[in-house]
Amino acid sequence: MSNPNKAKGTAWESAIRDFLNRRLGLVDAAGRFLNPASADNVRRAAQEGARDVGDVHAWPFILEAKDVKSAAVPTWLRQATVEADHAGFPFGVVVHKVRGRPVAEGRVHVPVSTWTAIRGLLGAPVDDAAGLYGATYSARGIDTAKWYVTVALADFADLLADMRGAHAVR
């Protein structure tokens, strides 16, 4: 791959996919899917050009992977929401790499509206969800469209497992 930024992005997407598949128990010790046909398998998506469908598919989430130094979270969240719509998934989130830290410590940014929907599906009050998944809240001005919740990728894996286990979204 001749473009170093593309190679860096692909490596981050693959690391996210591999981490979630391992954490969710979807692969064996060698990293092979236990059930290759399962819709629960986390996969990297093929690029779709103008109608991009996100970087990583982890039903019910589209994950937009970002391996950059400077964060632009509200912009990224708008992108993830559009890409989730293109893919026919209910939720779009962003996974931002934390320099020098393991993949489990990547930061998953979730729009407040999505966080509220997730809590509703799980029947989790605000404080319970925040404590259970280590959520922190960011409010950017008075425009609530710029507000978001952040959790570590390891905590997001637990959230994903809980949503799938509760059959909250299918």
C-alpha positions as CSV (number, residue, x, y, z in Angstrom):
1,M,0.0,0.0,0.0
2,S,1.7,3.2,-1.2
3,N,-0.3,5.7,0.9
4,P,1.0,5.7,4.5
5,N,-2.2,7.4,5.9
6,K,-4.4,4.8,4.2
7,A,-2.2,2.0,5.6
8,K,-2.5,3.5,9.1
9,G,-6.3,3.8,8.8
10,T,-6.6,0.2,7.5
11,A,-4.5,-1.1,10.4
12,W,-6.7,0.8,13.0
13,E,-9.9,-0.6,11.4
14,S,-8.4,-4.1,11.5
15,A,-7.3,-3.7,15.1
16,I,-10.8,-2.6,16.1
17,R,-12.4,-5.5,14.2
18,D,-10.1,-8.1,15.7
19,F,-10.4,-6.7,19.2
20,L,-14.2,-6.8,19.1
21,N,-14.4,-10.2,17.6
22,R,-12.0,-11.6,20.3
23,R,-13.8,-9.7,23.1
24,L,-17.2,-11.0,21.9
25,G,-16.0,-14.6,21.6
26,L,-16.7,-14.7,17.9
27,V,-13.3,-16.1,16.9
28,D,-11.0,-19.0,17.9
29,A,-7.5,-18.6,19.3
30,A,-6.1,-18.2,15.7
31,G,-8.6,-15.4,15.0
32,R,-10.9,-17.5,12.7
33,F,-14.6,-17.0,12.9
34,L,-16.4,-19.7,14.9
35,N,-19.4,-19.3,12.6
36,P,-18.3,-17.5,9.4
37,A,-21.9,-17.0,8.4
38,S,-23.0,-15.3,11.6
39,A,-24.5,-11.8,11.3
40,D,-22.9,-11.0,14.7
41,N,-19.3,-11.2,13.3
42,V,-17.6,-7.8,13.3
43,R,-16.3,-7.0,9.8
44,R,-14.5,-4.3,7.9
45,A,-16.7,-2.9,5.1
46,A,-15.7,-2.5,1.5
47,Q,-15.4,1.1,0.5
48,E,-18.5,2.4,-1.3
49,G,-17.3,5.8,-2.6
50,A,-19.9,8.6,-2.3
51,R,-22.3,6.3,-0.4
52,D,-19.8,5.1,2.1
53,V,-21.1,2.6,4.6
54,G,-18.6,3.1,7.4
55,D,-15.4,1.4,8.2
56,V,-16.4,-1.5,10.6
57,H,-19.8,-3.2,10.9
58,A,-20.8,-4.4,14.3
59,W,-24.5,-4.8,14.2
60,P,-26.4,-2.6,15.2
61,F,-23.5,-0.1,14.9
62,I,-21.4,1.3,12.1
63,L,-18.0,2.3,13.4
64,E,-16.1,5.1,11.7
65,A,-12.4,4.6,12.6
66,K,-10.2,7.6,13.1
67,D,-6.4,7.4,13.6
68,V,-5.5,11.1,13.6
69,K,-3.8,13.4,16.1
70,S,-6.4,16.2,16.1
71,A,-10.0,15.3,16.9
72,A,-13.0,16.7,15.2
73,V,-15.6,14.6,17.0
74,P,-18.9,16.5,16.1
75,T,-17.9,16.4,12.4
76,W,-17.0,12.7,12.6
77,L,-20.3,11.9,14.3
78,R,-22.3,13.5,11.5
79,Q,-20.3,11.4,9.1
80,A,-20.9,8.2,11.1
81,T,-24.6,8.9,11.2
82,V,-24.8,9.4,7.5
83,E,-22.8,6.2,6.9
84,A,-25.0,4.2,9.2
85,D,-28.0,5.3,7.2
86,H,-26.3,4.3,4.0
87,A,-25.6,0.9,5.4
88,G,-29.1,0.4,6.9
89,F,-27.8,0.3,10.5
90,P,-29.6,2.1,13.3
91,F,-26.5,3.7,14.9
92,G,-23.2,5.3,13.8
93,V,-20.3,5.9,16.2
94,V,-16.7,7.0,16.0
95,V,-13.6,5.1,17.3
96,H,-10.7,7.4,17.8
97,K,-7.2,5.9,18.4
98,V,-5.4,7.1,21.5
99,R,-1.7,7.4,20.6
100,G,0.6,5.0,22.5
101,R,-2.3,3.1,24.1
102,P,-3.7,-0.4,23.4
103,V,-6.7,-0.8,21.1
104,A,-9.0,-1.5,24.1
105,E,-8.4,2.1,25.2
106,G,-9.6,3.6,21.9
107,R,-12.2,6.3,22.5
108,V,-15.7,5.5,21.2
109,H,-17.7,8.7,20.7
110,V,-21.5,8.3,20.6
111,P,-24.0,11.1,19.8
112,V,-26.1,12.0,22.8
113,S,-29.3,11.1,20.8
114,T,-27.8,7.6,20.1
115,W,-26.8,7.2,23.7
116,T,-30.3,8.0,24.8
117,A,-31.8,5.5,22.4
118,I,-29.3,2.8,23.5
119,R,-30.2,3.5,27.2
120,G,-33.8,3.2,26.3
121,L,-33.4,-0.1,24.5
122,L,-31.4,-1.5,27.5
123,G,-33.7,0.0,30.1
124,A,-30.8,1.8,31.8
125,P,-31.2,5.1,33.6
126,V,-28.6,7.8,32.9
127,D,-26.4,7.2,36.0
128,D,-26.6,3.4,35.7
129,A,-25.5,3.4,32.0
130,A,-22.7,5.9,32.7
131,G,-21.3,3.8,35.6
132,L,-21.7,0.5,33.8
133,Y,-19.9,1.6,30.6
134,G,-17.6,4.3,32.0
135,A,-19.2,7.1,30.0
136,T,-18.1,10.7,30.1
137,Y,-20.2,13.4,28.6
138,S,-19.1,16.3,26.4
139,A,-21.3,19.3,25.7
140,R,-20.2,21.7,23.0
141,G,-22.1,24.9,23.3
142,I,-25.9,25.1,23.2
143,D,-26.3,23.0,20.0
144,T,-27.2,19.5,21.4
145,A,-26.2,18.0,18.0
146,K,-22.6,18.6,19.0
147,W,-23.0,16.8,22.4
148,Y,-21.6,13.3,22.7
149,V,-20.8,10.5,25.1
150,T,-17.4,8.8,25.2
151,V,-16.5,5.3,26.4
152,A,-13.4,3.1,26.0
153,L,-13.5,0.5,23.2
154,A,-13.4,-2.2,25.9
155,D,-16.5,-0.8,27.5
156,F,-18.2,-0.4,24.1
157,A,-17.6,-4.1,23.6
158,D,-19.5,-4.8,26.8
159,L,-22.3,-2.4,25.7
160,L,-22.4,-4.2,22.3
161,A,-22.7,-7.6,24.0
162,D,-25.4,-6.3,26.3
163,M,-27.4,-5.0,23.4
164,R,-27.1,-8.2,21.4
165,G,-27.8,-10.3,24.5
166,A,-30.9,-8.4,25.3
167,H,-32.0,-8.7,21.7
168,A,-32.7,-5.0,22.0
169,V,-32.1,-4.4,18.3
170,R,-32.6,-6.9,15.5
